[in-house]
Amino acid sequence: MTLTLELPQELEHELVGEANQVGLSLAEYTLRLLLLRPLLATPPKSGADLVAYWQNAGLLGMRSDIPDSQQHARQLRARAEQRPQKGNSNVST
């Protein structure tokens, strides 16, 4: 099914930016957002519920460009720890 929407320009820019951050087209990113609706209506009560939801939504394994997810997570964590904190330049860690 094809659906055409007229989005406010500000919302379009936000969605395009978010889609670019995760490496998806605007259409694919928007589709994934719509797939989240059931999760928002009935949030998972356990980690197993969340993983089951991810499996049903086709989200697991979608990043075939990441061969080692644990190593990737460690790299993301290291980058986040080195990033300067916003609005709080006087705080040291």
JOZICOR-V717254 format. One line per field, one symbol per residue. ss: DSSP state (H for helix, E for strand, L for the rest). A space follows every 50 residues. Layout:
ss->???
This chain:
ss->LLLLLLLLHHHHHHHHHHHHHLLLLHHHHHHHHHHLHHHHHLLLLLHHHH HHHHHHLLLLLLLLLLLLHHHHHHHHHHHHHHLLLLLLLLLLL
